[in-house]
């Protein structure tokens, strides 16, 4: 049995959904450009450099979810899917997902589940392991994170907990695949039996080359 895990941003997507959600809210006038845009870009640059403080970022990124009713957020997200996400869903990524039909597949992403769940459904993938935004008893977002962020070593912990919830453990799988673009994902890539670098950043490309991991491109 195969377990196949996909990173989302800059892996299945030709771009970063977390960053683009912030930009979408700026462009539609929900967030103030002067106050938000430079911080959004700064956090994105820190992520790419491997220096991101995930809790500081989540306090920033989840705050807009707590400021608006869920129905309003859902309506905005529909526009976000059409304007920002659809152009980032390339045929090569869809074909990669299709090649693993019949395997146990999941997207494993640091981006929160509100932003990513509709994207994962659009790819036809049945499972999502993501950073979870906390909700109150009425289903409203609080602006805080629930549990362990799905980031770096947290991705391994969250995948193992997800598998346990399905009455599985890692040893149940003859092959464990993980596709990612980022050196931030080295803990989960090293956990996999078949790590694959997808359009990798410079740090991951160097590691993948040194270790003989496959390197593929989806977003030429």
Order of alpha helices (4+ residues) and beta strands (2+ residues): beta-alpha-alpha-alpha-alpha-alpha-beta-alpha-beta-beta-alpha-beta-alpha-beta-alpha-beta
